[in-house]
Amino acid sequence: MSNVPPSVAHGAYPALSPAAQALAARCESRVNELARRMARETFEQLPGYNELPADVKDVEIAATVRNGLRLFLRRVRDTQGRAGDYSLFRERAAQRADEGMPLHTLLRSHSTGVYVLWQTLRDEATSGEEGALIELVDFLLRGHEAIIGAVAETYLDEQTALFAERREHHRSLVRGLLDGSLPPARAFEELGLEGPSLVVHLHIPRNQDPAAPAVADRRQVRRIQTVLDRVLGTEAVSLLSVDGGHAIAPRRADDTDGTRACEELSIRLRQVCGPDVRCAAVTAASPQDVPAAARTATDIVRVARACGRPAGLHRMDDVLLEYHLSRRDESSDRIAALLDPVGDRPELIETLRVHLEHRHDRRSTARHLRLHPNTVDNRLARFTELTGLDISSPHGNALALAALLLRGNVPA
C-alpha cells in the first residue's frame, strides 16, 4: 500500500539550499513515529483500509512508509535519482492489485502520506524558514507526481495480467466442462455457477480479411464478451473465438427458457458484429446437463444455417423437422450414402451446402463462393446428375439436407 513518495525518479533537480536541508534533517528522528501513525491512524480514514489484516498494516505498509520518508530525506541531501528507488513501491502496488484493493484507495494513501509529511515539515519550521519550507514542498510535490505514475502503471499492469489469467482459467474450465474432461460439479463450483443454467451457442461469420492482424480478432472477442456481460450478467462464463462459441449463465427466474435474453443478445451482437449473427439457447437443469445442452444449441444453429433460416435467434421449434432429419437412426446410413457419388467432388458438396444456406438464391451463392452464377448452375446440375437428388423439389431438398447434416458437411 502506500507510503510517502520521494522526489523525482531518475534524474536530478537543482540542489536544495542548506536551510532546506537543515529543516528536513530535523524531521529524520520522527521517521519511525510518522510511519506508525500513518499506518495505524491516518490511513484508517481511507475506504477499505480497515479491512486489511493487522500484519499488513504494521509490517508491509509501515515499512513502505518508512522507505518513502527516508527516500525523500535522502533525496533532499542528494537530488540525484538512483536506479531501483521505486522498486518497493512497484512491488507493493502489484501486491495490492493482487489483493483486490481499489486503485483509488492506493493512490489516496500516497497523497495522504504527502500531506502528513507536509504537516510535519510545516510544524518543524520556525520563523524565518518560510523560504526553506517552500523549497521542500515544491520538491515533495514534484516527486509525488513521479511516484504516483509508477504506482498506477504497476497496479494497472498487474490487474491486466490477473484479469487475463483469470479469463484463461475460466476458458479452460468451460472447455473441460463442455468436452467432458472435467467433472461438471467441480467445474461449476470453480466457475462460481449454481442451479439451472442457460447454455448459449453463438455463430458469427467471419467477414474480415483472413490476413488481418490477430489484434483485430482479439478486439472482436472482447466486443462479444462485453455484450455477453451486459446481457447475461458478469457472472456469465464463456469459451469464445472470433467466430463465436459458447456461454453459460445462471437461468433467470423471469426468463426460464432464455428467449428474452437471447433476443436481446442477438440484437446487440448484430449491432457490433454484423447482421449474420446466429444464436440458440438451451436450458440445463444441472451441471451434468450442460454438455448435452451445448451440443443441442450448437446443432440448432447448424441446422438453421443448413436449411437457410434467416440469421438471428433460433429455437428448436423453428427447425423441428430438419433437426429430426439430422438425428441418426436405422435410416441414417442410407441417407448419408446418397452423397457417396460426389464424395470425391468437395466443390459440388460445398456449392450445395452454400446454396441451401442461402435459400436457393443462385446469385447470393455465387457471391459467397466468388463464382459466376452460371458456374453455380452447372455445379448443381452436375450434382443432380451424379446423385439423382433434385434439390428443386421438396423431397430432394429434404434428403440432400439430411445427408449433408448426417455426413457432417455442415460445420458448427
C-alpha positions in Angstrom: 0.0 0.0 0.0 1.1 3.4 0.4 4.0 5.5 1.6 5.2 9.0 1.3 6.6 9.5 -2.1 10.1 10.5 -2.8 11.2 13.0 -5.3 11.6 12.6 -9.0 12.7 9.2 -10.1 15.6 9.1 -12.4 17.2 12.5 -12.9 18.1 15.4 -10.6 16.7 18.7 -9.5 18.8 21.7 -8.6 20.3 21.2 -5.2 18.3 22.5 -2.2 19.6 25.3 -0.1 21.4 24.5 3.2 18.4 25.9 5.1 16.0 23.5 3.4 18.4 20.6 4.0 18.7 21.6 7.7 14.9 21.8 8.1 14.4 18.3 6.6 17.2 16.9 8.7 15.3 17.8 11.9 12.5 15.5 10.8 14.7 12.4 10.4 14.3 11.4 14.1 10.5 11.3 13.6 10.5 8.7 10.7 9.5 5.7 12.8 6.9 7.6 14.7 5.3 9.0 11.4 5.3 5.6 9.8 3.5 4.0 12.7 1.0 6.9 12.9 0.2 6.8 9.2 -0.1 3.0 9.1 -2.3 2.8 12.2 -4.2 6.1 12.4 -4.0 8.4 9.4 -4.9 5.8 6.7 -7.8 4.5 8.8 -9.9 7.2 7.2 -9.4 5.7 3.7 -12.1 3.5 2.2 -11.4 -0.2 2.7 -8.2 0.3 4.7 -9.8 -1.0 8.0 -10.5 -4.4 6.3 -6.7 -5.0 5.8 -5.1 -7.6 8.1 -3.2 -6.1 11.0 0.1 -7.5 10.0 -0.2 -5.9 6.5 -0.7 -2.5 8.2 2.0 -3.0 10.8 4.6 -4.6 8.6 4.2 -4.0 4.9 2.6 -0.6 4.9 4.6 0.8 7.8 7.8 -0.4 6.1 6.8 1.1 2.8 6.0 4.4 4.5 9.4 4.4 6.2 11.1 3.7 2.9 9.2 6.6 1.3 10.1 9.0 4.2 13.8 8.0 4.2 14.0 8.2 0.4 12.6 11.7 0.4 15.1 12.8 3.1 17.9 11.2 1.2 16.9 13.0 -1.9 16.9 16.3 -0.1 20.6 15.7 0.7 21.3 14.3 -2.8 18.8 15.2 -5.6 20.4 12.7 -8.0 17.9 9.8 -8.7 19.1 6.2 -8.4 18.0 3.1 -10.2 15.7 0.9 -8.1 14.4 3.7 -5.9 10.8 2.8 -6.9 11.2 -1.0 -6.7 9.5 -1.3 -3.3 6.6 0.9 -4.3 6.1 -1.1 -7.5 6.2 -4.4 -5.6 3.6 -3.1 -3.1 1.4 -1.8 -5.9 1.4 -5.2 -7.5 0.5 -6.9 -4.2 -2.4 -4.5 -3.6 -3.7 -5.2 -7.1 -3.5 -9.0 -6.4 -5.3 -8.5 -3.1 -8.1 -6.5 -4.8 -7.5 -3.1 -3.2 -9.2 -0.4 -5.3 -6.7 1.8 -7.2 -8.3 4.9 -5.8 -7.6 3.8 -2.2 -4.0 3.0 -3.1 -3.4 6.4 -4.7 -5.2 8.3 -1.9 -2.9 6.7 0.6 0.1 8.1 -1.3 -1.5 11.6 -1.4 -2.4 11.4 2.3 1.2 10.5 3.1 2.4 13.5 1.3 0.0 15.7 3.2 1.2 14.3 6.6 4.8 14.9 5.6 3.9 18.5 4.6 2.3 19.0 8.0 5.4 17.7 9.7 7.7 20.0 7.8 5.4 22.9 8.5 5.2 22.2 12.2 9.0 21.8 12.4 9.7 25.1 10.5 10.4 28.2 12.6 10.1 31.9 11.9 12.5 32.8 9.0 12.4 29.3 7.4 9.5 30.1 5.1 11.7 30.0 2.0 13.2 26.7 3.0 9.7 25.3 3.6 8.6 26.4 0.2 11.6 24.7 -1.4 10.8 21.4 0.4 7.1 21.5 -0.5 8.0 22.1 -4.2 10.5 19.3 -4.1 7.9 17.0 -2.4 5.1 17.7 -4.9 7.3 17.2 -7.9 8.4 13.8 -6.6 4.8 12.9 -5.8 3.8 13.1 -9.5 6.5 10.7 -10.5 5.8 8.1 -7.8 2.0 8.2 -8.4 2.7 7.4 -12.1 4.9 4.5 -11.2 2.4 3.1 -8.8 -0.6 3.4 -11.1 1.3 1.9 -14.0 2.4 -1.1 -12.0 -1.1 -1.6 -10.4 -2.8 -1.5 -13.8 -0.3 -3.8 -15.4 -0.7 -6.3 -12.6 -4.5 -6.0 -12.8 -4.5 -6.6 -16.6 -2.3 -9.7 -16.1 -4.5 -11.0 -13.3 -7.7 -10.5 -15.4 -6.1 -12.3 -18.4 -5.0 -15.2 -16.2 -8.5 -15.4 -14.6 -10.2 -15.3 -18.0 -8.0 -18.0 -19.4 -8.6 -20.2 -16.3 -12.3 -19.8 -16.9 -11.9 -20.7 -20.5 -10.1 -23.9 -19.6 -12.8 -24.8 -17.1 -15.6 -24.2 -19.7 -13.7 -26.2 -22.2 -13.3 -29.1 -19.8 -17.0 -28.8 -18.8 -18.1 -29.0 -22.5 -15.8 -31.7 -23.6 -16.3 -33.8 -20.5 -12.7 -33.8 -19.3 -13.8 -32.1 -16.0 -16.4 -33.3 -13.6 -19.4 -31.0 -14.1 -20.0 -30.3 -10.4 -16.3 -29.3 -9.9 -16.3 -27.1 -13.0 -19.5 -25.3 -11.8 -18.0 -24.8 -8.4 -14.8 -23.3 -9.7 -16.7 -21.1 -12.2 -19.0 -19.8 -9.4 -22.1 -21.1 -11.0 -25.0 -22.9 -9.3 -28.5 -24.0 -10.1 -30.2 -24.2 -13.5 -28.2 -22.6 -16.3 -28.7 -21.1 -19.8 -26.3 -22.5 -22.3 -25.9 -20.3 -25.4 -24.2 -21.1 -28.7 -23.1 -18.2 -31.0 -22.2 -18.3 -34.6 -20.6 -15.2 -36.1 -19.5 -15.5 -39.7 -16.0 -14.1 -40.2 -16.3 -11.5 -42.8 -12.9 -9.8 -42.3 -9.8 -10.4 -44.4 -8.2 -13.7 -43.2 -4.8 -11.9 -43.4 -6.0 -9.2 -40.9 -3.8 -8.9 -37.8 -4.6 -11.0 -34.8 -5.3 -7.9 -32.8 -8.5 -7.5 -34.8 -9.6 -11.0 -33.7 -8.8 -10.2 -30.1 -10.8 -7.0 -30.3 -13.7 -8.9 -31.8 -13.7 -11.4 -29.0 -13.6 -8.6 -26.4 -16.6 -7.0 -28.1 -18.5 -10.3 -28.0 -17.6 -10.8 -24.3 -18.7 -7.2 -23.4 -22.2 -7.9 -24.9 -22.4 -11.2 -23.1 -21.6 -9.5 -19.8 -24.2 -6.8 -20.4 -27.0 -9.1 -21.4 -26.3 -12.3 -19.4 -24.6 -10.7 -16.4 -20.9 -10.5 -15.4 -21.3 -14.0 -13.8 -21.6 -15.5 -17.3 -18.6 -17.6 -18.4 -17.7 -18.3 -22.0 -15.4 -20.1 -24.5 -15.2 -17.7 -27.4 -13.3 -17.2 -30.6 -13.7 -14.6 -33.3 -16.4 -16.9 -34.9 -18.5 -17.2 -31.8 -18.6 -20.1 -29.2 -20.5 -20.9 -26.1 -21.6 -19.0 -23.0 -23.0 -20.3 -19.7 -25.0 -18.1 -17.3 -27.4 -18.6 -14.5 -31.0 -19.0 -15.7 -33.2 -16.1 -14.7 -36.4 -16.8 -12.9 -38.3 -14.4 -15.3 -36.9 -16.0 -18.4 -36.8 -19.7 -17.8 -36.2 -20.7 -21.5 -33.7 -17.9 -22.2 -35.8 -16.5 -25.0 -35.8 -12.9 -23.8 -32.1 -12.9 -23.0 -31.2 -14.4 -26.4 -33.4 -12.0 -28.3 -31.6 -9.1 -26.7 -28.2 -10.8 -27.2 -29.0 -11.3 -30.9 -29.9 -7.6 -31.3 -26.8 -6.3 -29.5 -24.4 -8.7 -31.3 -25.8 -7.8 -34.7 -25.1 -4.2 -33.8 -21.4 -4.8 -33.1 -20.6 -7.9 -35.2 -22.8 -7.5 -38.3 -26.2 -8.8 -39.5 -25.3 -12.5 -39.9 -25.1 -13.4 -36.2 -26.9 -16.5 -35.1 -27.6 -17.9 -31.6 -29.6 -20.5 -29.8 -30.1 -21.2 -26.1 -30.9 -24.4 -24.3 -31.5 -24.7 -20.5 -29.6 -27.1 -18.3 -31.3 -28.2 -15.1 -27.9 -29.3 -13.5 -24.2 -29.1 -14.2 -24.4 -32.7 -15.7 -26.8 -31.4 -18.3 -24.6 -28.6 -19.6 -22.6 -30.6 -22.2 -25.7 -32.0 -23.8 -27.4 -28.6 -23.8 -24.3 -27.1 -25.5 -24.4 -29.8 -28.2 -28.1 -29.2 -28.7 -27.7 -25.4 -29.0 -24.9 -25.9 -31.5 -26.9 -28.3 -33.6 -29.9 -26.0 -33.7 -27.7 -23.2 -35.1 -26.1 -25.7 -37.5 -29.4 -27.0 -38.8 -30.8 -23.4 -39.1 -27.9 -22.4 -41.2 -28.1 -25.5 -43.4 -31.7 -25.1 -44.2 -31.4 -21.3 -45.0 -33.1 -19.8 -42.0 -32.5 -16.1 -41.7 -29.8 -15.1 -39.2 -30.9 -14.2 -35.6 -32.3 -16.2 -32.7 -33.1 -19.9 -33.5 -35.4 -22.1 -31.4 -35.9 -25.8 -31.6 -39.4 -25.3 -32.8 -38.1 -23.3 -35.7 -36.2 -26.3 -37.1 -38.0 -29.2 -35.6 -38.4 -31.3 -38.8 -34.9 -30.5 -40.1 -33.4 -31.2 -36.6 -35.2 -34.6 -36.6 -33.7 -35.4 -40.0 -30.2 -34.7 -38.8 -30.5 -37.3 -35.9 -29.1 -40.8 -36.5 -31.4 -43.8 -36.6 -31.6 -47.0 -38.7 -32.1 -45.0 -41.9 -29.2 -42.6 -41.4 -26.5 -44.6 -43.2 -28.7 -45.0 -46.3 -29.5 -41.3 -46.3 -25.8 -40.3 -45.8 -24.8 -42.6 -48.6 -26.9 -40.6 -51.1 -23.9 -38.3 -51.3 -21.3 -41.0 -52.0 -21.3 -40.4 -55.8 -20.0 -36.9 -55.1 -17.7 -37.9 -52.2 -14.6 -37.0 -54.2 -16.1 -33.7 -55.5 -15.9 -31.4 -52.5 -16.6 -28.4 -54.7 -20.1 -29.8 -55.5 -20.8 -30.6 -51.8 -19.7 -27.1 -50.8 -21.8 -25.5 -53.5 -24.8 -27.5 -52.4 -24.3 -26.5 -48.8 -24.0 -22.8 -49.5 -26.9 -22.9 -51.9 -29.2 -24.4 -49.2 -27.9 -22.0 -46.6 -28.6 -19.1 -49.0 -32.2 -20.3 -49.6 -31.6 -21.4 -53.2 -30.5 -17.9 -54.2 -28.0 -18.6 -57.0 -26.6 -15.0 -57.1 -26.1 -14.9 -53.3 -24.5 -18.4 -53.5 -22.2 -17.2 -56.3 -21.2 -14.1 -54.3 -20.3 -16.2 -51.3 -18.3 -18.7 -53.3 -16.8 -16.0 -55.5 -18.1 -17.7 -58.6 -20.1 -16.8 -61.7 -23.9 -17.6 -61.3 -23.6 -19.9 -64.3 -20.9 -21.9 -62.6 -23.2 -22.4 -59.6 -25.9 -23.6 -62.0 -23.5 -26.0 -63.7 -22.3 -27.5 -60.4 -25.8 -28.0 -59.1 -26.8 -29.7 -62.4 -23.8 -32.0 -62.1 -24.7 -32.8 -58.5 -28.3 -33.8 -59.5 -26.9 -35.8 -62.4 -24.5 -37.8 -60.2 -26.7 -38.3 -57.1 -30.2 -38.3 -58.6 -31.3 -35.7 -56.0 -33.3 -32.9 -57.4 -33.0 -30.1 -54.8 -35.6 -28.0 -56.5 -38.2 -30.5 -55.2 -39.2 -30.6 -51.5 -38.4 -34.3 -51.3 -35.0 -34.0 -52.9 -34.2 -30.9 -50.9 -35.0 -32.6 -47.6 -32.9 -35.7 -48.5 -29.9 -33.6 -49.6 -30.1 -31.5 -46.4 -30.4 -34.6 -44.2 -27.4 -36.2 -46.0 -25.3 -33.1 -45.5 -26.1 -33.0 -41.8 -25.6 -36.7 -41.2 -22.2 -36.7 -43.0 -21.0 -33.6 -41.0 -20.7 -31.5 -44.1 -22.3 -28.5 -42.3 -19.8 -27.1 -39.8 -21.0 -25.9 -36.4 
